[in-house]
Amino acid sequence: MDPPRLTVFSTPLISTFVLDETHHVLFDAGDGATALLEGKIHKAHVVALSHAHRDHIAGLPQLLNLRGGVAAANGEPLRVIHPEASGSMMAISRFLAHFDPATSAHVRWLPVNDRDEVPLEGRRFLRAYATRHIPDPEPGRARSMGYKIVRIVDRVRPELRGLPQSELDSLRQSGGRESITQPEEEILLTVSGDTKAMPANSVKGTRFLLHECTFLDSDHDRLTEARERGHDHACLNEVLMMAKGAEVQHLALYHVSKRYTDEEILRAVRADCARLEIRFKVSVALPGRLYHDLFSQVVWRGDRELE
């Protein structure tokens, strides 16, 4: 399966946004998203916001002003998904509806909690999952979310796998397709938003993972400082270990701190991939750069590097 086509810009504290052109979802809308995406903003039928920090939502007013009054391809208004526990999101929605009544007021705001699902096109849907970036107001209500794009596919029932095709054809003719298949989920893409690295089972089954990687070193003073302020982030070693445990097909790193040079980032990624014997592809969105197809730009090729 080919990876989704992602347009990515991410510089922590300044601006982060990710447009999945394949599935028509914009993840976050940092400052300048409209200017850098230009006409691509009309490819977004859904906006999924991870949390209410300014570098992830500052571009939202302009985006919704230009995009909010236009129906999506399925004839529905643009939908904006956000963590239900974020009071800031609801305040923003009220302000924009009043400030731009002809456009932004038509947007449909959808608060979500952990594991809530929003339908996409075809047999696909967006599933929210609670992340660990901002302290939760109470158990079961998260202020930060990651999102998974999930597809439903029909597969041969486990007890029938291995039968000759002729026997499967015979069973299908007598009992219909439903007699030999059952619906199963495929997690096509997971986008983390800001978060510390979570247990591998939180993203288990994901083919393509886009995960934040603010810090290269878990001992970095800034990481400790951020966690003391209650703003948790991930570091490189943690993300690689999580992705390895989850058996992802391809990992892309974003939200890397601008305190590192491009050379330091690439050197650290390749060194840690070699040390941990990473056997999947890895891509990196360097801070301050716009990528039009992030998964196509590989910095570590997995098995081929280890032979």
ABEGO torsion letter per residue (X at the ends): XBBBBBBBBBBBGABBBBBBAAAGBBBEBBBGAAAAAEAAAAABABBBBABABAAAAAAAAAAAAAAAABBBAAGBBBBBBBBAABAAAAAAAAAAAAABAAAAAABBBBBBBBGBBBBBBEABBBBBBBBBABBBABBGBBABBBBBBBBBBBBBBAAABGBBAAAAAAAAAAAEAAAABBBBBBBABBBAEBBBBBBAAAABGBABBBBBBABABAABAAAAAAAAAGBBBBBAAAAAAAAAAAGBABBBBBGBBAABBAAAAAAAAAAAAAAAGBABBBBBBBBGBBBABAAABBABAEAAAAX
